[in-house]
Amino acid sequence: MTDAATPGAKPLIRPPALNVEREGGANKLELFFDLAYVLVVMELAKDFYGDLTWHGFLVLAGLFVTIWFSWVGFTLYANRFDTDDVVFRVAKLAATAAIAGCAASASDAIGKYAVPFAACFLIGRILLLLLYVRAWRHIPDARSTVRVYLLSTSLSAALWAVSLGVPGDGRYWLWGAAVLVDAVGPVLATIASDPLPLHIEHLPERFGLLIILVLGEALGGAVRGIHDASWASPSLAVGTTGLVLACSMWWIYFDVASTRSADRLEAAAEEDPGAGDTGTSEGSASDERHTLFVYGHLPLALGTVLVGVSLEDFTVHQDLIGGWILAVGMSMFLAGIALIVAGTARSWRSVWPWPLVFIPVVIGLTLLPFPNALSLIVAFTAVLLVLAVHGTIASRQNNTVLSGAQ
């Protein structure tokens, strides 16, 4: 955003408009915004590491899903309406502060910090609601879809507000209902009579950048484990293998799943009669692809966090107790990959045998009598390396076939 006195500069305050002429992907404000969410994830992972039980897992999963749909709400708005003026910047920075408040209270969000967590989260919902009110006012053609977001965000905010005065477990039931509303809202907006176009170039990059940050948590789990174990030889071996495992996850997502899905989203946009040179699409099958692309990243991201926690536990304690966490995490990661690839291809055949056949393999590994943590980590890492190699080769062959057909 440049100064208004500069020739050709845009006004500092201007009404939102559809991003059909936006160039490029994510901007620096969005990256800064993501850091607040990563802080929440770090706190949730730290809390789960101190309570490696099914109760701890359910707390982590519930709060992660809560914060995930908050991020999705702002991301989908920015994908369509980010005009980078002063009003939007102030709102986005205020939301960043609100989510930072959630991070500061995440360690005991279902205990003594429940009210601060809910209050900070509510501020984020209100800010998003006001942004949609602004879009409603200035973009009449968008109102059929914006109306859905106004209703869902208003209901979600109301539930969070009521929860502030409700003690005990009733508060968390209200949170759950609010999260369900946030989850359903984008789906209802997708099937609206006149859905708004999404910026195809921005969408995959936006989710990819968040996954990079979440993968940092998996990488950090191995690094923290080596540090906390004072570089003991057994821990160093486990941690180093864990680093290879995290790198394999990066390879599988970015070199295969992300590339495939981005190409298919762009192809769907080009085939859609309502799409132009901007890479947008209006309705029909392409919107189904967008929905599955977005929602497939939820289990993928949560699974990545679980892998990071398990790597830290294995590296520090050298036991097999966290084996179920690693299995659940990797299974969720692979399920997310499958949803993204199959969703954008609109065919489950595209994920058989890769990667679906590896999910029962991952689960089955936890039933084998491994002698120590290192042997278990090596086995899981070997599975991911096979996945990465197989997926990369198949992806290259598929691209060659498509290029020849063109």
N, C-alpha and C positions, 0 to 999 in steps of 0.2 A: 504494500500500500504506500503510495507516494504522496508527496505534499500537493495540495490543491493548486498551489501557485505554479507548479511545473507544467509547461505546455503539454496538453494531451493527457494530463493526469486525471484519474477518476476521483470523484468527490469522496471526502472522508466518510460521509454518511450517505448511503444510498439504499434503496429498497432491495430486498432479496429478489432473485430471479432464478429461473431454472438454469442449471449449469450445463446447458447444451453446447456452450462455446468454450467451456473450460479446457485448458491445455495442461497436460501433465497429470501427475498423480498427487500423492499426499504432500502437504506443505509443512513448514517448520512448526506452526502452531499446533497442528494435529500430532506431531511427534512429541511436543512438550506436553500436550494433553494426555497422551498415552502413559507418560511417566507416572502420573498420579494413580492410574489403574494398576500399573506394575507394582507400585508400592503396596497396594491392597493385596495383590497376589502374594507378594513376599511375606507379608504379615500373616496371611492365612496359611501359607506353607510352613512358616515357622511355628505357628500354633499347632498345626497337625503333627509336625515332627515331635512335639512334646506329648502327643496323645495318639500314638499309632494304634488306634482301635477303630472298630466300625462306627462308634459314636463320633470319634474325631473325623473320620472320613465323611460322615453325613453332614457334619457341621461345615467342613471345608467345601463339600460339593454344593450345599445349599447357598452358602454365601458367595461362592464363585459364580454360580448361575445368576444370582442376584446382580452382582457387579457386572457380569458379562452383558446382560441385556440393557444395563444402563449405558455401557459403551456402544452397543449396537444402535441404541436409539439416537445418540448424538452422531454416530458415524453415518447412518442413513440420512439424517437431516443434512449433514454437511455435504454428502455426496450429491444431493439435489440442489441445495440452496446456499451454499457457502459463497458469499460475495466478498468476504474479507474486508468488510468496512468496520468502522469503529464499534458500532453496536454489536456486531457478531463477535468481534475480538473480545470485547469486554464480557459478553455473555459466556464465551468459551473459557476465558481465564477465570471467571467466577465459578464456573462448573469445575474447572481444574482444582480450585481451592476447596470446593465442596467434597470432591472425591478424595482429596488429600486428607480431609477430615475423617472420611470413612476409613482411610488407611490408619489414621492415628487411633481409631477405636476398634479396628478389625480384630485385634488380638483377643478381645472379650466382648464381641458384638452380641452374643447371646447371654451376656451376663451383666456386669456392672456398667458396661459402655453401650448398652443397647439403645438408650435414648440418644446419646450423641451420634451414634451410627445412623439411626433412623432420621434424626434431624438433618444431618449432612446429606444423606441420600435424598431426602425430601427437597432440599434446596436444589439439587441437580434436576429433579423432576420438574420443579416449578420453572427453572430456567429453560428447559427444553420446551415446556408448554408455551412459554412466552415467545420463544422463537417460532413455534408453529402458528401462534396467533398472528405474528408479524407476516409470515408467509401467506396465511389466509387472507389477510388484508390486502396485500400487494399483488397476489397472483390469482386472479379469479379462475383461470383455467385449471388451477391445481386443487381447487376446493373439494372436489369429489374424493380425492385421496387424502388430502390434508385433514378433512373432517374425521376420518378414521383415527388418525394420530392424535387429533385434539381430544376425541372421546376417550381413547385408551390411556393417553398420558394424564388426562384429568382424573379418570377413575383410579389410576395407579397412585397419583399424588394424594388423592383423598384417602385412600387406604393407608398410605404411609403416615399421613397426618393423624388419622384416628388412632393408629397404633401407638402414637406418643403417649396417649392417655390410658392405654389398656395394659394392665400388669400381667405378669406371668406368661403362660404358654399362648394365651389368646393373641398376644402381640405378634408372635411368630407365625401364627396362622394367617393373620392379616398380611404379613410380609409375603408369605407364600402366595396368597391370592393376588397381591399386587404384581409379583413377578410373573404369574400366569397371564395377567392382563398384558404386561409388557411383551411377553412371548407371543401372544396371539395377535397383538396389534399389527405387526408388519405382515403377517399372513393375510389378515382381513384386508389390509391396504393393497396387497398384491392382487387380490381377486375383486377389487373394486371395479365399478363399471368403466372407469377411465383412469387406469393406473398411470402414475407419473413415470417418466423414463429415469433409469439409473445411468450414471456415468460409468461405462464399462472399464475404461482405462484406470479410473480411480479405485474402483471396488477391490480388485485382486491385490493391488499394491497396498491398499489400506489394511486389509486383513493380513497380508504377508508381513508387514512391518510389525504388527502386534505379535504375530507368531515368533518373529525373531526375538522380541523381548521376552516372551514366555520361554522360549528355548534357552535363553540366558539363565532362567531359573533352574532348568535341568543341568546345564553346564555348571552353574553355581553350586548345586548339590554335591557334585563330585569334588569340586575345588574346596568347599567348606569341610567336607569329610577328610580330605588329605591334611588340611590345616589343623583341624581339631584332633586328629590322630597323631599329630606331631611328626608327620612324614615317616611313620613306621612302615617297614617294608611291605607287610601284608596289605595295609591300607593303601599304600601307594600303588600297588598292583591293581587292587579293586578300583580305586579312583581313576587310574589311567584307562582301564578298560571301560569305565563308565563314561569317560570323555569320548571315547570312540563310539560308544552307543549314542550319545547325544549328537555327535557329528553325523551319524547315520540317519538319525531322525531329521536333521536339517536337510540332508541329501534327498531323502524320500519325499519330503514335503516340497521343497523348492525346485528340485531338478525334475520331479515327475508330476506330483499331484497339482502343484500350483501352476506349472507350465501347461499341463493338459487342460485344466479347468479354465485358465485365462484364455487360451486359444479357442475353446469351445464357446465361451461367453461372447467373444468377439465375432465368431462365425455366426452365432445365433443373432447377434445384433445386425450383421450385414444382410442376413436372410430376411429379417423382419421388414416389412414394407414401411413401417414407421421410423426405421432407423436411418440416420444420415451419416455424414462423414465424422460426426462427433463420437460415434460408437455408442449410441444410446438405443434403447428398444422400448417399444410401447406394447405391453401386454403379451398375450398368447403364451407359447411354450417358453420363450426366453425368460419370462417372469418366474416360471417354475424353476428354471435353472438358478436364477438369482437366489430364490428362497432356500433351496437345498445347499447352495454354495455357502450362504451365510450361516445356516443352522448347523451344517456339517463341521464348522470350525469350533463349535462349542465342545463336543466330546474330545476333539483333537487337542484343544488348548488345555482342558482340564486334565486329560491323560498325560500331557507333557509335564504339568506341574507335579502330578503324582510320581512320575518317573524321577523327577528331581529329588523329591523327598526320599524315595526309596534308595536312590544312589547315595545320598548323604548318610542314611542309616546303615547301609551295607558297609560303606567305607569306614565309618567310625567304629561300629560294634562288631563287624566281622561275623554276624550271625545270619540265620536264614529267616528270621521272624518277618522281615519286610518283604518276603517273596510275593505274598498276595498283593501287596501294594504295587509292586513292579508289574505283575501280571495284569492287574486291573488297569493300570496306567497305559501299558502298551496296547492292551485290547481296545481301550477307548481311543487311543491315538490312531490305530488302524481302522477302527469303525468310522472315525471322522474322515480319514483319507478316503474310505470307500464311499461315504455319503457325498463328499465333494466331487469325486471323479464320476460316480454313477449319476449324481444329480445333474451335473453339467452335460453329461453325455445322454441323459434320459434313458439309460439302459443299465440294468444290473449285470449284463454280460461283460461290460467294460471292466468290472472289478473281480471277475472270476477267471483264473484262480488268484490273480494279484489284485488286492492284498487279502481278500476274505479268507482264503485257505490258511493263512498264517495265524488267524485269531485262535482257532482251536489248538494250534501248535503252541502258541504262547501260554495258553491256559494249561495245557498238558504238561509243560515244563515244570510247573510248580508242584506237580504230583510225583516227580521223580526224586529219588533219594540222593540229592547232591551232597557231597561231603563237606563243602564249605561255601562261603559267600562268593569267592572268586570264580569257582567253577560254574555257579549259577549265573553270574554276570556275564561270563564268557559265552555261555549258551545263548542267553538273550541277545547279546551283541552279535553273535554269529547269525541269528535269525534276521536281525535288522540289516546286516551286511548283505545277506542273500536277497532280501527285499529290495535294497537299494540297487544292487547290480541287476537283478531281474527287471525291475521297474524301469531303470535307465535304458537297458537294451530294448525292451518292448516299446518304450516311448520313442526312441530313435527310429525304430523300424516303422512305427505308425506314422511318424512325421515324413519318412521317406515315401511311404505309400501315398500319403495325402499330396505331397509335392508332385509326385508323378502323375496323379490324377488331374491335378490342376494344369 
